[in-house]
Amino acid sequence: MAIGGKVARRAGTDTIAAPHARVVLHGVSRQTSGKLDSTATDEAGAFRFRISRDTSMVYLLSANWSGIEYFSEPIPGSSLDRTATLTLLVADTSSARAAETGGRFIVLGSPGATRDRRAVDLFVIRNRGDHTIVGAGGIGATWRAPLPRGVTGARMGSAGSEISADAVRFAGDSIAVIAPIAPGEKQLLVEYTIPESMSRLELEAVTLDTIQIVAEEQGVTVAGLEKTADQVLDGRPFARWHGRGVSLVTISFPVAAARDRALIPLVIAAAVIAVLVGVLAMRFRPARVSAPPLTSEALLTRIAALDADHAGRALGDDEKSRYDRERAELKRALTELLRREGLRGL
């Protein structure tokens, strides 16, 4: 039995072979874990690992190109037949430009007991090119965006981000990413507090793409966007506004709120992600997010256990959605942890 395939480098809208790339095979089961093997791709970018069939094992591949690690999806051993073939996409690097904000989605909560309002701000970070964007000198920002003036307590959201918190910097009224950004899109979820004293919130240099704002509090008005039909999330109505390519949005809050309610952070995060991908009719509930394990082996074990628990049985829509979300969160945590564990030195 074997796991093989090729490493391909992005070149415009096409791909070409990536020769001499170092590929590492990782695996974990309940009995063993660690780096199983490594190899370099041939002139055609091909690689191959021979393995003994172990249905309890979960495999992961990484490829190094231009000093950046690229990862495959975890491969459950139970899904292997004879040979697993896959393509790992890599890219050359460039510091000539920064990534852009490809879209933005903001959820505004009602005032809580302290009369402050909470907001969840989802940025879609987009790299349109065929090169992975890196910071100038290896330390500069690869993406940057302004936050609304006057907000406090800006921090990474509790769920929903595809960028490690270690790679995000908050400075004054701005947010920056210092990690490499591969071609494609990434989501970054930020939470912050709107103090009670603020009756108006201004968003500048919003995005050249789509922005949506939803507000639970009655009486909120938004200038610069079009008002659309209200949306119901978890049984509660939210006012909704939408626009594209706007440079300034002004949000005005009512002088006094009718109710003291604070949105549950994970409900907000689930709503943001689901609405962004167009799932408007589902019932939003908090996603199950466990504390990140301390080792890659533990994360791979969690993925293996999760797959084993759901293998071979029919899943309802809600159960499959929860399974997919939990698996995606574990995979993202694993990818970031493997980077920090020094895969570049393998």
C-alpha positions as CSV (number, residue, x, y, z in Angstrom):
1,M,0.0,0.0,0.0
2,A,1.2,3.5,-0.7
3,I,0.5,7.2,-0.4
4,G,1.8,9.2,-3.3
5,G,1.1,12.0,-5.7
6,K,2.8,15.1,-6.8
7,V,3.8,18.6,-5.6
8,A,2.7,21.2,-8.0
9,R,3.7,24.9,-8.1
10,R,1.2,27.6,-9.0
11,A,2.0,29.5,-12.2
12,G,-0.6,32.0,-13.2
13,T,-3.9,30.1,-13.7
14,D,-2.0,26.8,-14.2
15,T,0.4,24.6,-12.2
16,I,3.8,23.2,-13.0
17,A,5.9,20.5,-11.3
18,A,7.8,21.4,-8.2
19,P,11.0,19.2,-8.3
20,H,13.2,18.6,-5.2
21,A,10.5,19.7,-2.7
22,R,10.8,18.0,0.6
23,V,7.7,16.0,1.6
24,V,7.1,14.6,5.1
25,L,4.6,11.9,6.0
26,H,3.2,12.1,9.5
27,G,1.0,9.6,11.2
28,V,-0.7,8.9,14.5
29,S,-2.8,6.1,16.0
30,R,-3.8,5.3,19.6
31,Q,-0.6,3.2,19.9
32,T,2.0,5.4,18.0
33,S,2.6,8.8,16.6
34,G,5.2,10.9,14.9
35,K,7.1,11.5,11.6
36,L,7.0,8.3,9.6
37,D,9.1,9.1,6.5
38,S,10.4,11.9,4.3
39,T,11.5,12.2,0.7
40,A,12.2,14.7,-2.1
41,T,10.1,15.0,-5.2
42,D,11.6,13.9,-8.5
43,E,11.9,16.1,-11.6
44,A,8.2,15.7,-12.3
45,G,7.3,16.7,-8.8
46,A,6.2,13.1,-7.9
47,F,6.6,11.4,-4.5
48,R,5.6,8.1,-3.0
49,F,5.6,6.5,0.4
50,R,5.1,2.8,1.0
51,I,3.1,2.0,4.1
52,S,1.6,-1.0,5.9
53,R,-2.2,-0.8,6.0
54,D,-3.3,0.4,9.4
55,T,-7.0,1.4,9.7
56,S,-6.4,3.0,13.1
57,M,-3.8,5.4,11.7
58,V,-4.4,9.0,10.4
59,Y,-1.8,10.4,8.0
60,L,-0.8,13.9,7.1
61,L,1.5,15.2,4.4
62,S,3.5,18.4,4.4
63,A,5.6,19.9,1.6
64,N,8.2,22.6,2.0
65,W,8.7,25.2,-0.8
66,S,10.6,28.5,-0.6
67,G,10.7,28.1,3.2
68,I,6.9,27.7,3.6
69,E,5.1,24.6,4.7
70,Y,2.0,23.5,2.9
71,F,-0.3,20.8,4.3
72,S,-2.7,18.1,3.0
73,E,-6.0,17.2,4.6
74,P,-5.6,14.4,7.2
75,I,-6.0,11.0,5.6
76,P,-7.8,8.3,7.7
77,G,-6.1,5.0,7.3
78,S,-9.6,3.4,7.2
79,S,-10.3,5.2,4.0
80,L,-7.2,3.8,2.2
81,D,-7.7,1.0,-0.4
82,R,-4.4,0.3,-2.2
83,T,-2.9,3.7,-3.1
84,A,-3.9,7.2,-2.1
85,T,-3.0,9.8,-4.7
86,L,-3.1,13.5,-4.0
87,T,-1.6,16.8,-5.2
88,L,0.0,19.3,-2.8
89,L,-0.1,22.8,-4.1
90,V,2.8,25.1,-3.3
91,A,3.8,28.6,-4.5
92,D,6.8,30.8,-4.9
93,T,6.9,33.8,-2.5
94,S,6.7,37.5,-3.0
95,S,6.8,40.6,-0.7
96,A,5.9,43.0,-3.5
97,R,2.3,43.5,-2.3
98,A,-0.1,42.8,0.6
99,A,-3.2,40.7,0.5
100,E,-6.5,42.5,0.2
101,T,-9.8,42.5,2.1
102,G,-12.1,40.5,-0.1
103,G,-15.2,40.9,2.0
104,R,-16.4,41.8,5.5
105,F,-19.3,40.7,7.7
106,I,-20.1,42.4,11.0
107,V,-22.6,41.2,13.7
108,L,-23.6,43.8,16.3
109,G,-25.1,42.6,19.6
110,S,-27.5,44.4,21.9
111,P,-26.1,46.2,25.0
112,G,-25.2,43.9,27.9
113,A,-25.4,44.5,31.6
114,T,-22.7,47.2,31.4
115,R,-24.5,48.9,28.5
116,D,-21.5,48.2,26.2
117,R,-22.2,46.5,22.9
118,R,-20.2,43.6,21.5
119,A,-19.3,43.2,17.9
120,V,-17.9,40.3,15.8
121,D,-16.1,41.4,12.6
122,L,-15.3,38.7,10.0
123,F,-12.7,39.7,7.4
124,V,-12.1,37.7,4.2
125,I,-8.4,38.0,3.4
126,R,-7.8,37.4,-0.3
127,N,-4.6,36.7,-2.2
128,R,-5.5,36.9,-5.9
129,G,-2.0,36.1,-7.2
130,D,-0.1,32.9,-7.8
131,H,2.6,33.7,-5.2
132,T,2.4,33.3,-1.4
133,I,2.6,36.7,0.1
134,V,5.4,37.2,2.7
135,G,6.3,40.2,4.8
136,A,9.2,42.4,3.7
137,G,12.4,41.1,5.2
138,G,10.3,38.2,6.6
139,I,8.9,40.3,9.4
140,G,6.5,42.8,7.8
141,A,2.7,42.6,7.6
142,T,1.1,40.6,4.8
143,W,-2.3,42.1,5.3
144,R,-3.6,45.1,7.2
145,A,-7.0,46.8,7.9
146,P,-8.3,49.6,10.0
147,L,-10.7,48.9,13.0
148,P,-13.4,51.4,13.9
149,R,-12.1,54.2,16.0
150,G,-13.0,54.1,19.7
151,V,-13.7,50.4,20.0
152,T,-11.9,48.6,22.9
153,G,-10.8,45.1,23.7
154,A,-10.0,44.0,20.2
155,R,-9.0,40.3,20.1
156,M,-9.2,37.2,18.0
157,G,-12.6,35.5,17.9
158,S,-13.2,32.3,19.9
159,A,-14.0,30.3,16.7
160,G,-14.0,30.7,13.0
161,S,-10.6,32.1,12.1
162,E,-8.3,30.3,9.7
163,I,-5.2,32.3,10.8
164,S,-3.3,31.6,14.0
165,A,-3.7,34.1,16.8
166,D,0.2,34.1,17.0
167,A,0.2,35.7,13.5
168,V,-2.2,38.6,14.3
169,R,-1.2,42.0,15.7
170,F,-3.4,44.7,17.1
171,A,-2.0,48.2,17.2
172,G,-4.1,51.3,17.9
173,D,-7.0,51.3,15.5
174,S,-5.7,48.7,13.1
175,I,-5.1,45.0,12.8
176,A,-2.3,43.2,10.8
177,V,-1.3,39.7,9.9
178,I,2.4,38.8,9.8
179,A,2.1,35.2,8.6
180,P,2.6,34.1,4.9
181,I,-0.7,34.2,3.0
182,A,-1.0,31.5,0.2
183,P,-3.1,32.1,-2.9
184,G,-6.8,32.0,-2.2
185,E,-8.9,33.2,0.7
186,K,-8.6,33.0,4.5
187,Q,-11.1,34.0,7.2
188,L,-10.1,36.1,10.2
189,L,-12.7,36.6,13.0
190,V,-12.2,39.6,15.4
191,E,-14.3,40.6,18.4
192,Y,-14.3,44.0,20.1
193,T,-16.4,46.1,22.4
194,I,-18.3,49.3,21.5
195,P,-18.4,51.5,24.6
196,E,-21.7,52.7,25.9
197,S,-20.6,56.3,25.3
198,M,-20.4,55.8,21.5
199,S,-23.6,56.6,19.7
200,R,-22.0,56.3,16.3
201,L,-19.5,53.9,14.7
202,E,-17.6,54.7,11.5
203,L,-16.0,52.1,9.2
204,E,-13.4,53.6,6.9
205,A,-11.7,51.9,3.9
206,V,-14.1,49.1,4.4
207,T,-13.5,46.8,1.4
208,L,-13.6,46.9,-2.4
209,D,-15.8,43.8,-2.2
210,T,-19.0,42.9,-0.3
211,I,-19.8,44.1,3.2
212,Q,-22.8,42.9,5.3
213,I,-23.9,44.2,8.7
214,V,-26.5,42.6,10.9
215,A,-27.8,44.0,14.2
216,E,-29.8,42.5,16.9
217,E,-30.7,45.8,18.6
218,Q,-33.8,47.5,17.4
219,G,-33.4,51.1,16.2
220,V,-29.9,50.8,14.7
221,T,-29.4,52.7,11.4
222,V,-26.7,52.3,8.8
223,A,-25.7,55.0,6.3
224,G,-23.8,53.9,3.2
225,L,-25.4,50.5,2.8
226,E,-28.7,49.2,1.5
227,K,-31.3,47.9,4.0
228,T,-32.4,44.4,3.1
229,A,-34.9,41.9,4.6
230,D,-34.4,41.0,8.2
231,Q,-32.8,37.7,9.1
232,V,-33.7,35.3,11.9
233,L,-30.8,33.7,13.7
234,D,-31.6,31.2,16.5
235,G,-35.1,32.5,16.7
236,R,-34.2,36.2,17.0
237,P,-34.7,38.8,14.3
238,F,-31.7,40.7,13.0
239,A,-31.8,43.8,10.8
240,R,-29.5,43.5,7.8
241,W,-27.7,45.8,5.4
242,H,-25.6,45.1,2.4
243,G,-23.3,46.9,0.0
244,R,-20.3,46.6,-2.3
245,G,-17.2,48.7,-2.9
246,V,-18.0,51.4,-0.2
247,S,-15.4,53.6,1.4
248,L,-17.4,54.8,4.4
249,V,-20.2,53.3,6.5
250,T,-21.7,55.0,9.5
251,I,-23.6,53.0,12.1
252,S,-25.9,55.0,14.5
253,F,-27.2,53.4,17.8
254,P,-30.4,54.3,19.6
255,V,-30.0,56.4,22.7
256,A,-31.4,53.8,25.0
257,A,-31.8,50.1,24.4
258,A,-35.1,48.2,25.0
259,R,-33.4,45.1,26.4
260,D,-30.2,44.1,28.1
261,R,-28.9,41.1,26.1
262,A,-25.5,40.0,25.0
263,L,-25.0,37.6,22.2
264,I,-23.2,34.4,23.0
265,P,-19.8,34.5,21.2
266,L,-20.0,31.1,19.6
267,V,-23.5,31.7,18.3
268,I,-22.3,34.9,16.7
269,A,-19.3,33.1,15.2
270,A,-21.4,30.3,13.8
271,A,-23.8,32.8,12.3
272,V,-21.1,34.8,10.7
273,I,-19.5,31.8,9.0
274,A,-22.8,30.3,7.9
275,V,-24.3,33.5,6.4
276,L,-21.0,34.2,4.6
277,V,-21.2,31.0,2.7
278,G,-24.9,31.4,1.9
279,V,-26.5,29.1,4.5
280,L,-29.3,31.4,5.4
281,A,-32.0,29.1,6.5
282,M,-30.3,26.8,9.1
283,R,-30.8,27.1,12.8
284,F,-27.6,28.5,14.4
285,R,-26.2,26.9,17.5
286,P,-22.9,27.2,19.4
287,A,-20.2,25.0,17.8
288,R,-18.4,22.5,20.0
289,V,-14.9,23.8,20.3
290,S,-12.6,22.2,22.7
291,A,-9.4,23.7,24.2
292,P,-6.5,23.1,21.7
293,P,-4.4,20.0,22.7
294,L,-0.8,20.7,23.4
295,T,0.8,18.4,20.9
296,S,0.3,17.5,17.2
297,E,0.0,13.8,18.2
298,A,-2.9,14.6,20.5
299,L,-4.6,16.6,17.7
300,L,-4.2,13.8,15.2
301,T,-5.5,11.4,17.8
302,R,-8.6,13.6,18.2
303,I,-9.1,13.6,14.5
304,A,-8.7,9.8,14.3
305,A,-11.1,9.3,17.1
306,L,-13.6,11.7,15.6
307,D,-13.4,9.9,12.2
308,A,-13.7,6.5,13.8
309,D,-16.8,7.6,15.8
310,H,-18.6,8.7,12.7
311,A,-17.4,6.1,10.2
312,G,-19.8,3.6,8.7
313,R,-23.0,5.2,9.9
314,A,-25.5,7.6,8.3
315,L,-25.4,11.1,9.7
316,G,-28.3,13.5,9.9
317,D,-27.8,17.1,8.5
318,D,-27.3,18.6,12.0
319,E,-24.9,15.9,13.1
320,K,-22.9,16.0,9.9
321,S,-22.6,19.8,10.2
322,R,-21.3,19.5,13.7
323,Y,-18.8,16.8,12.6
324,D,-17.6,18.9,9.7
325,R,-17.1,22.0,11.9
326,E,-15.3,20.1,14.6
327,R,-13.0,18.3,12.2
328,A,-12.2,21.6,10.4
329,E,-11.3,23.3,13.7
330,L,-9.1,20.4,14.7
331,K,-7.4,20.4,11.3
332,R,-6.7,24.2,11.5
333,A,-5.3,23.8,15.0
334,L,-3.1,20.9,13.8
335,T,-1.8,22.9,10.8
336,E,-0.8,25.9,13.0
337,L,0.8,23.7,15.7
338,L,2.9,21.7,13.1
339,R,4.2,25.0,11.8
340,R,5.2,26.0,15.3
341,E,6.8,22.6,16.0
342,G,9.5,23.3,13.4
343,L,8.5,21.3,10.3
344,R,10.9,23.5,8.3
345,G,13.8,21.7,9.9
346,L,12.7,18.2,9.0
